[in-house]
Amino acid sequence: VTLYLLLACAPLVIAALPPRPVGRPFVVELGIALGFIGLGQIALQFGLIARSEKVTRPFGIDLVMQYHRQMGTLAIALVIAHAVVASAARPSILADLVPSRGGAGPFAGLVSIVALAWLRISSGRRKQLGLRYESWRLLHLLLSVVGLAAALVHVLATGIYAAIAWKRAVLIAYSCACVLPVVWLRLVLPARLKRRPYVVADVRAEAGSTWSVALTPEGHPGLRFAPGQFAWLRIGGSPWSLEEHPFSFSSSADRAGRIEFAVKELGDFTGRIGSVRPGTRAWVDGPHGSFSIDFVQDADSTLFVAGGIGIAPVMSILRTLYDRRDRRSHVLVYGCTTREGASFGEEIEEMKRVLDLQVVIVPMRPPEGWPGPSGHVTRELLAPLAFESGAPRTAFVCGPDGMMSSVEESLRACGLPPGKIHMERFQLV
Ligand SMILES: Cc1cc2nc3c(=O)[nH]c(=O)nc-3n(C[C@H](O)[C@H](O)[C@H](O)COP(=O)(O)OP(=O)(O)OC[C@H]3O[C@@H](n4cnc5c(N)ncnc54)[C@H](O)[C@@H]3O)c2cc1C
């Protein structure tokens, strides 16, 4: 966080270092300062989305993406505030927006603002604009590169603060360095993935419109992951394709080689998953994420709360614990639409023979005469399950967004400290 703040302020610090103009009105300086902080914020967004483990591990990728959305919005607000303050201080600037009169600088500033505003609008209103996720992603990348490049041209062409050579060189180097992680993610990483291909070994139908997709490594030993983590998966096509989707590993982390994912039919990619033929090439970028029992030191007893396909990472954890013959006490609360639609129901029952596992299935639409709880997973249901001999269990929660928020609230209300609650959100945008 400290590094982020330092890097975000770096362009302002570079601009403020001598030599710099003196005796100008405060409001003009304020407007320019807002612009430099905005430039830093825009540049840093490229680093946030580059899936670096150093960035995502401590916080979880969902929080990092949420932070990216908030900081991206702040960056755009700063850049717009810069334009408003600058033109209020010197209204003649508006006429300079015509390139033949004002040159490249003011016009580049306008291009940057338009690109960034479109970036924000297309992100907030993707569905209303009818943009497919993949088209939006490409547009997002292009608009952000245009927004940053135009902002840099604006600074270099207009800025009296970047008039001398070393400042210009440092600002250009700073901007290029910030974009490097995305170059790595989109060009270099796929080249590395190409050398580590997988093939689809098996696609099995599970209950609840879900498919288990098994992959085996081709010509390499495969990857190691912690149970509960996820990977970005491309099936067919090229490792450079923008069509890649995040899926949690659902197989045991202790079985080397073959890996499995549980994929629920929800949209165009997942809706086609059942027709993928064994032998199809696949590319796996992972492991990612911090949602794992292996990353928690004091998980003496656990409470898993899964909703719908949120059972996928929990299956990976349970299957791994099963392989390890784990002796700790575990509770699984599994919210599903119907009892028959609960994926992996039989396997979970079977695991009880080896694990100290209590399973509470909570169907939204229970069958006639259902003896257990049904409907939403409530605080009343969780309260007696959240503690083991008076000590708080370590909770792992994964499911639809609405359910996760209410479960988190309920667990806190039951007295579980925030550090004991681990969440994995499947909704990044
Ligand atoms: C960390 C994580 C782990 C996940 N694990 C699983 C899992 O184990 N099993 C499972 O079935 N689903 C999982 N998902 C959700 C899965 O990624 C989406 O359901 C899938 O990408 C939808 O693609 P689609 O083309 O079928 O649907 P679409 O109709 O294109 O998309 C539906 C929604 O899924 C999200 N989405 C689509 N494409 C992507 C993408 N490339 N990257 C990020 N989000 C996207 C968007 O929010 C979109 O609105 C996980 C998501 C995340 C973030």
The ligand as an SDF file (V2000), in Angstrom:
LIG
                    3D

 53 58  0  0  0  0  0  0  0  0999 V2000
  -11.8380  -16.2290   -8.9940 C   0  0  0  0  0  0  0  0  0  0  0  0
  -12.9850  -16.8390   -9.7790 C   0  0  0  0  0  0  0  0  0  0  0  0
  -13.2030  -18.1990   -9.7160 C   0  0  0  0  0  0  0  0  0  0  0  0
  -14.2710  -18.7640  -10.4250 C   0  0  0  0  0  0  0  0  0  0  0  0
  -14.4770  -20.1140  -10.3320 N   0  0  0  0  0  0  0  0  0  0  0  0
  -15.5090  -20.6670  -11.0010 C   0  0  0  0  0  0  0  0  0  0  0  0
  -15.7350  -22.0890  -10.9410 C   0  0  0  0  0  0  0  0  0  0  0  0
  -15.0130  -22.8280  -10.2920 O   0  0  0  0  0  0  0  0  0  0  0  0
  -16.7760  -22.5780  -11.6410 N   0  0  0  0  0  0  0  0  0  0  0  0
  -17.6060  -21.7800  -12.3940 C   0  0  0  0  0  0  0  0  0  0  0  0
  -18.5300  -22.3020  -13.0250 O   0  0  0  0  0  0  0  0  0  0  0  0
  -17.4120  -20.4500  -12.4540 N   0  0  0  0  0  0  0  0  0  0  0  0
  -16.3790  -19.8660  -11.8050 C   0  0  0  0  0  0  0  0  0  0  0  0
  -16.1710  -18.5160  -11.8980 N   0  0  0  0  0  0  0  0  0  0  0  0
  -17.0850  -17.7190  -12.7290 C   0  0  0  0  0  0  0  0  0  0  0  0
  -16.7180  -17.9040  -14.1980 C   0  0  0  0  0  0  0  0  0  0  0  0
  -15.4600  -17.3220  -14.4570 O   0  0  0  0  0  0  0  0  0  0  0  0
  -17.7720  -17.2220  -15.0800 C   0  0  0  0  0  0  0  0  0  0  0  0
  -19.0090  -17.8530  -14.8180 O   0  0  0  0  0  0  0  0  0  0  0  0
  -17.4460  -17.4080  -16.5220 C   0  0  0  0  0  0  0  0  0  0  0  0
  -16.2880  -16.6810  -16.8530 O   0  0  0  0  0  0  0  0  0  0  0  0
  -18.6270  -16.9270  -17.3450 C   0  0  0  0  0  0  0  0  0  0  0  0
  -18.2720  -16.9230  -18.7180 O   0  0  0  0  0  0  0  0  0  0  0  0
  -19.3820  -17.0790  -19.8350 P   0  0  0  0  0  0  0  0  0  0  0  0
  -18.8030  -16.6260  -21.1410 O   0  0  0  0  0  0  0  0  0  0  0  0
  -19.9660  -18.4290  -19.8170 O   0  0  0  0  0  0  0  0  0  0  0  0
  -20.5520  -16.1210  -19.3770 O   0  0  0  0  0  0  0  0  0  0  0  0
  -20.8240  -14.5810  -19.7290 P   0  0  0  0  0  0  0  0  0  0  0  0
  -22.2920  -14.4660  -19.9390 O   0  0  0  0  0  0  0  0  0  0  0  0
  -19.8890  -14.0860  -20.7960 O   0  0  0  0  0  0  0  0  0  0  0  0
  -20.4090  -13.9000  -18.4040 O   0  0  0  0  0  0  0  0  0  0  0  0
  -21.1650  -13.9950  -17.2210 C   0  0  0  0  0  0  0  0  0  0  0  0
  -20.4320  -13.1860  -16.1700 C   0  0  0  0  0  0  0  0  0  0  0  0
  -19.2140  -13.8940  -15.8290 O   0  0  0  0  0  0  0  0  0  0  0  0
  -18.1400  -12.9460  -15.6820 C   0  0  0  0  0  0  0  0  0  0  0  0
  -17.1130  -13.2490  -16.6770 N   0  0  0  0  0  0  0  0  0  0  0  0
  -17.2730  -13.6290  -17.9470 C   0  0  0  0  0  0  0  0  0  0  0  0
  -16.0940  -13.8180  -18.5570 N   0  0  0  0  0  0  0  0  0  0  0  0
  -15.1640  -13.5420  -17.6250 C   0  0  0  0  0  0  0  0  0  0  0  0
  -13.7550  -13.5150  -17.6450 C   0  0  0  0  0  0  0  0  0  0  0  0
  -13.0750  -13.8360  -18.7380 N   0  0  0  0  0  0  0  0  0  0  0  0
  -13.1070  -13.1400  -16.5180 N   0  0  0  0  0  0  0  0  0  0  0  0
  -13.7910  -12.7920  -15.4040 C   0  0  0  0  0  0  0  0  0  0  0  0
  -15.1280  -12.8010  -15.3130 N   0  0  0  0  0  0  0  0  0  0  0  0
  -15.7990  -13.1680  -16.4160 C   0  0  0  0  0  0  0  0  0  0  0  0
  -18.7020  -11.5630  -15.9100 C   0  0  0  0  0  0  0  0  0  0  0  0
  -19.0340  -10.9990  -14.6570 O   0  0  0  0  0  0  0  0  0  0  0  0
  -19.9560  -11.8150  -16.6820 C   0  0  0  0  0  0  0  0  0  0  0  0
  -20.9420  -10.8400  -16.4320 O   0  0  0  0  0  0  0  0  0  0  0  0
  -15.1190  -17.9420  -11.2170 C   0  0  0  0  0  0  0  0  0  0  0  0
  -14.8740  -16.5750  -11.2810 C   0  0  0  0  0  0  0  0  0  0  0  0
  -13.8300  -16.0240  -10.5750 C   0  0  0  0  0  0  0  0  0  0  0  0
  -13.5790  -14.5460  -10.6610 C   0  0  0  0  0  0  0  0  0  0  0  0
  1  2  1  0
  2  3  1  0
  2 52  2  0
  3  4  2  0
  4  5  1  0
  4 50  1  0
  5  6  2  0
  6  7  1  0
  6 13  1  0
  7  8  2  0
  7  9  1  0
  9 10  1  0
 10 11  2  0
 10 12  1  0
 12 13  2  0
 13 14  1  0
 14 15  1  0
 14 50  1  0
 15 16  1  0
 16 17  1  0
 16 18  1  0
 18 19  1  0
 18 20  1  0
 20 21  1  0
 20 22  1  0
 22 23  1  0
 23 24  1  0
 24 25  2  0
 24 26  1  0
 24 27  1  0
 27 28  1  0
 28 29  2  0
 28 30  1  0
 28 31  1  0
 31 32  1  0
 32 33  1  0
 33 34  1  0
 33 48  1  0
 34 35  1  0
 35 36  1  0
 35 46  1  0
 36 37  1  0
 36 45  1  0
 37 38  2  0
 38 39  1  0
 39 40  1  0
 39 45  2  0
 40 41  1  0
 40 42  2  0
 42 43  1  0
 43 44  2  0
 44 45  1  0
 46 47  1  0
 46 48  1  0
 48 49  1  0
 50 51  2  0
 51 52  1  0
 52 53  1  0
M  END
$$$$
